[in-house]
Amino acid sequence: MKNLGILLTYNYRLLSVAALLDVFENVNRFYKDEGKYPAFNINLFCIDKNLLPAEFSNYNPQNIADAPQQDIIFVPAFRSDDIRGAVAANQAYIPWLQQQFSSGSEIACVCTGAFLLGATGLLNGKPATTHIDACQAFNSIFPAVNLQPEKVVTGEGGLYTSGGSTSSFHLMLHLLQKYCGKDVAVRIAKLFSIDMDREQQTYFSTFYPAQQHNDQLVAMAQRQIEEGFHHNGTIEDLIKEIPGSRRNILRRFKQITGITPIEYLQKTRIEAAKKLLVQTNQQMTEVMLNSGYNDPKAFRKVFRKAVGMTPTGYREKFFMG
């Protein structure tokens, strides 16, 4: 029987903890139905017992100071939009996670829970993923981590991360195959209707450009791009009227937004194309032209690289009409 610990961090997402418990409780049920001992000894750990909601009243949470060595520890997603604040509020878990890992525990993070693991330093030089829309923030805070935004699950050296919230099921399936075998993983996949072959999460991304800043020059460049992206022009055409040297504009733009003006233009165009594909009946040529492209082959290539699937495939998957 494996000791499986789930952290009840400050600002954790209730859904991610509930999903973990639901899956592993069902695995234990499978084992019991076959006359076997449960596969997992499930425990909840916290630094404040007031964090335990009524839904988990059948569990007796333990303070991390009294926690025995675990075989695997799950860090749930944070519900707060203030990721830095959430990590700061959970600083007490960092030395405990480091100690548990050095003593042999594996650590698995759900979605934005990867930020807490990143703060331990254990992920430095290793692959990781998180919610696709949180990847830019993660990369800026933890540049030493080998961030792989497109991945649904990563794992190396006993450290595991997953993408957006539903990717947590793929993380659990991955670990169930390791600990319990493929048959159990398949049974869980069927029980929860999980598509086992999802390998990337790029097509779930949404471009949210940085807008809350006081740099008027950068704000002017952003407006020029956002208002003129549909014209088939270069980035030089769009920002040529902005006062200041090109070098200064590029430096300040990258510093504020985290990406270059060319990347910003590309992301703006792709985001526009995605909206047209799912919200309108425009023909593919119209979508291409209205997004600022005029070469069908180049449009498909750029779209597929950015989104992880073709424009046609994206429309078929997400069309709202």
VOGU-3710 file (C-alpha; in Angstrom, 3 decimals, decimal comma):
1> mknlgillty> 0,000/0,000/0,000  1,339/3,395/-1,033  1,075/6,421/1,233  -0,599/9,131/-0,813  -0,741/12,651/0,606  -2,821/15,554/-0,693  -1,949/19,069/0,456  -4,695/21,440/1,521  -2,862/24,625/0,683  -4,163/28,132/1,177
11> nyrllsvaal> -6,294/29,110/-1,836  -6,520/25,567/-3,200  -9,191/24,747/-5,775  -11,815/22,497/-4,214  -12,461/20,779/-7,545  -8,869/19,607/-7,907  -8,828/18,047/-4,432  -12,242/16,432/-5,017  -11,038/14,948/-8,315  -7,956/13,449/-6,673
21> ldvfenvnrf> -9,998/11,880/-3,905  -12,652/10,598/-6,289  -10,142/8,848/-8,546  -8,016/7,232/-5,845  -11,009/6,254/-3,721  -12,392/4,424/-6,750  -9,065/2,686/-7,299  -9,182/1,473/-3,700  -12,748/0,300/-4,297  -11,586/-1,743/-7,300
31> ykdegkypaf> -9,000/-3,455/-5,116  -11,441/-4,124/-2,281  -14,023/-5,581/-4,685  -11,370/-8,075/-5,756  -10,572/-9,016/-2,159  -7,288/-7,112/-2,100  -5,885/-4,520/0,244  -6,445/-0,917/-0,930  -3,714/0,348/-3,222  -3,403/3,711/-1,470
41> ninlfcidkn> -3,471/5,028/2,066  -4,959/8,474/1,366  -4,147/11,337/3,733  -4,815/15,072/3,751  -2,089/17,402/5,033  -2,294/21,043/5,979  -0,814/23,761/8,131  -4,276/24,890/9,256  -7,025/22,376/10,077  -9,628/25,058/9,430
51> llpaefsnyn> -8,907/24,504/5,738  -10,809/21,220/5,791  -14,299/21,732/4,279  -17,346/19,718/5,291  -17,131/17,639/2,100  -13,935/16,020/3,430  -15,122/15,533/7,002  -14,453/11,775/6,829  -10,738/12,555/6,588  -8,693/13,568/9,604
61> pqniadapqq> -6,190/16,077/8,259  -2,721/15,972/9,705  -0,407/18,865/10,284  2,665/18,598/8,068  4,824/18,748/11,191  3,410/15,362/12,204  3,242/13,833/8,721  5,024/10,523/8,084  7,027/9,916/4,951  4,794/9,755/1,854
71> diifvpafrs> 5,310/7,776/-1,328  3,619/10,433/-3,418  2,339/13,925/-2,617  -0,207/15,845/-4,680  -0,236/19,637/-4,760  -3,669/20,902/-5,911  -4,306/23,893/-8,144  -4,674/27,353/-6,655  -8,008/29,132/-7,017  -6,504/32,612/-6,672
81> ddirgavaan> -5,682/34,829/-9,648  -2,814/36,150/-7,539  -0,359/33,295/-8,058  2,563/35,095/-6,441  0,400/35,795/-3,411  -0,757/32,181/-3,275  2,830/30,932/-3,310  3,810/33,432/-0,619  0,895/32,282/1,564  2,100/28,681/1,276
91> qayipwlqqq> 5,787/29,226/2,039  5,581/26,852/5,019  5,088/23,909/2,644  8,332/24,527/0,747  10,891/23,088/3,231  8,508/20,209/3,971  8,222/19,314/0,286  11,990/19,562/-0,089  12,500/17,253/2,897  9,892/14,731/1,730
101> fssgseiacv> 11,414/14,637/-1,749  14,963/14,208/-0,464  13,709/11,255/1,591  12,181/9,532/-1,417  8,716/11,006/-1,990  7,463/11,746/-5,465  5,600/15,032/-5,961  2,800/15,629/-8,456  1,247/19,032/-9,130  -2,174/19,802/-10,555
111> ctgafllgat> -2,355/22,791/-12,882  -1,150/25,978/-11,106  0,057/23,908/-8,158  3,277/23,771/-10,193  4,068/27,282/-8,952  4,535/25,966/-5,417  6,775/23,161/-6,631  8,694/25,682/-8,747  9,312/27,741/-5,597  11,081/24,767/-3,982
121> gllngkpatt> 13,798/24,837/-6,643  13,332/21,119/-7,237  12,116/21,704/-10,807  15,190/23,661/-11,891  16,574/22,088/-15,044  13,618/19,732/-15,287  10,536/19,785/-17,528  7,262/21,198/-16,262  3,903/22,416/-17,480  0,948/24,254/-15,971
131> hidacqafns> -2,281/25,875/-17,118  -1,625/27,128/-20,640  -2,686/30,675/-19,736  -0,355/30,739/-16,714  2,750/29,634/-18,625  4,065/33,126/-19,328  3,891/34,029/-15,637  5,509/30,726/-14,649  8,345/31,219/-17,104  9,052/34,729/-15,842
141> ifpavnlqpe> 9,144/33,598/-12,184  11,036/30,319/-12,726  13,293/30,766/-15,784  15,519/27,873/-14,684  12,674/25,386/-15,207  12,319/23,752/-18,629  8,743/24,885/-19,200  6,840/22,920/-21,859  3,528/24,816/-22,294  2,080/22,443/-24,873
151> kvvtgeggly> 2,408/19,370/-22,641  -0,525/17,835/-20,797  1,740/15,980/-18,347  5,464/16,087/-17,612  7,493/13,809/-15,396  11,165/13,428/-14,578  13,029/12,256/-11,520  9,924/11,772/-9,399  8,486/15,235/-10,121  5,266/15,491/-12,126
161> tsggstssfh> 3,185/18,412/-13,389  -0,010/18,727/-15,408  -1,700/21,372/-17,536  -5,183/22,859/-17,117  -7,555/21,342/-14,566  -8,865/18,439/-16,670  -5,259/17,477/-17,387  -5,081/16,358/-13,757  -6,902/13,195/-14,841  -4,153/12,455/-17,356
171> lmlhllqkyc> -1,586/12,994/-14,614  -3,416/10,515/-12,387  -3,711/7,996/-15,216  0,027/8,306/-15,814  0,758/7,573/-12,161  -1,826/4,802/-11,950  -0,097/3,004/-14,815  3,146/3,248/-12,847  1,764/2,140/-9,467  -1,157/-0,122/-10,384
181> gkdvavriak> -0,689/-1,140/-14,014  -2,400/-0,254/-17,255  -5,563/-2,266/-16,546  -6,440/-0,103/-13,547  -5,644/3,083/-15,471  -7,947/1,999/-18,304  -10,750/1,176/-15,861  -10,472/4,654/-14,339  -10,378/6,237/-17,791  -13,594/4,476/-18,704
191> lfsidmdreq> -15,260/5,300/-15,393  -14,505/9,029/-15,734  -14,802/9,159/-19,563  -11,230/10,356/-19,977  -9,726/10,558/-23,458  -6,418/8,822/-22,768  -4,540/9,900/-25,890  -4,517/13,662/-25,336  -0,896/14,714/-25,669  -1,040/18,505/-25,852
201> qtyfstfypa> -3,076/21,408/-24,486  -2,059/24,234/-26,809  -5,475/24,543/-28,422  -6,979/25,537/-25,038  -4,840/28,660/-24,819  -6,113/32,233/-24,947  -3,874/35,240/-25,526  -4,218/37,710/-22,659  -1,802/40,569/-23,391  -0,407/42,635/-20,543
211> qqhndqlvam> -2,452/45,822/-20,293  -1,947/46,975/-16,706  1,182/49,079/-17,034  2,176/52,754/-17,246  4,440/52,739/-20,291  2,646/54,985/-22,789  4,983/54,105/-25,650  4,317/50,384/-25,230  0,578/51,008/-24,838  0,640/52,955/-28,104
221> aqrqieegfh> 2,399/50,080/-29,876  -0,158/47,616/-28,476  -3,050/49,723/-29,740  -1,490/50,010/-33,189  -1,124/46,238/-33,393  -4,579/45,456/-31,988  -6,309/47,923/-34,288  -4,354/47,133/-37,432  -3,483/43,405/-37,231  -6,041/42,498/-39,936
231> hngtiedlik> -4,143/44,517/-42,533  -1,577/42,464/-44,399  1,389/44,474/-43,201  4,586/43,960/-41,258  5,211/44,957/-37,685  7,345/47,806/-39,035  4,308/49,165/-40,894  2,196/49,051/-37,761  4,560/50,813/-35,384  6,307/53,228/-37,782
241> eipgsrrnil> 4,372/56,242/-36,440  5,376/55,610/-32,834  7,961/58,140/-31,625  11,292/56,829/-30,470  14,022/54,607/-31,812  13,147/51,102/-33,003  15,684/49,633/-30,570  14,118/51,451/-27,623  10,609/50,408/-28,633  11,617/46,754/-28,972
251> rrfkqitgit> 13,443/46,756/-25,628  10,618/48,363/-23,682  7,929/46,291/-25,424  9,642/42,999/-24,544  10,289/44,182/-20,980  6,625/45,074/-20,395  4,769/42,325/-22,290  7,292/39,494/-22,118  7,277/39,036/-25,904  8,506/40,952/-28,947
261> pieylqktri> 6,192/43,120/-31,090  6,392/40,511/-33,879  5,290/37,761/-31,485  2,542/40,052/-30,174  1,269/40,616/-33,715  1,349/36,899/-34,465  -0,529/36,000/-31,289  -3,110/38,731/-31,918  -3,724/37,446/-35,443  -4,000/33,831/-34,351
271> eaakkllvqt> -6,405/34,766/-31,541  -8,548/36,646/-34,057  -8,545/33,652/-36,400  -9,605/31,338/-33,557  -12,572/33,554/-32,715  -13,663/33,774/-36,349  -13,407/29,996/-36,703  -15,660/29,242/-33,743  -18,013/32,233/-33,760  -18,726/32,766/-37,467
281> nqqmtevmln> -19,502/30,838/-40,639  -16,845/32,640/-42,644  -15,095/30,595/-45,294  -11,494/29,691/-44,528  -10,212/32,251/-47,040  -12,223/34,977/-45,308  -10,899/33,926/-41,903  -7,360/34,018/-43,252  -7,704/37,478/-44,829  -9,573/38,963/-41,860
291> sgyndpkafr> -6,797/37,755/-39,572  -4,075/39,510/-41,532  -2,769/36,636/-43,656  -2,839/36,268/-47,435  -1,051/32,956/-48,025  -3,170/29,860/-47,232  -0,157/27,593/-46,798  1,617/30,024/-44,467  -1,604/30,605/-42,509  -2,113/26,876/-41,911
301> kvfrkavgmt> 1,528/26,425/-40,926  1,569/29,310/-38,454  -1,819/28,372/-36,994  -0,860/24,741/-36,493  2,436/25,660/-34,851  0,730/28,102/-32,465  -2,444/26,141/-31,684  -1,408/22,530/-32,130  -3,978/21,696/-34,812  -5,121/22,919/-38,212
311> ptgyrekffm> -7,670/25,734/-38,611  -10,179/23,190/-39,929  -9,580/20,873/-36,984  -9,973/23,754/-34,550  -13,323/24,743/-36,074  -14,565/21,158/-35,977  -13,632/20,854/-32,292  -14,920/24,166/-30,947  -17,471/25,640/-33,396  -20,344/27,302/-31,523
321> g> -22,858/27,485/-34,386
//
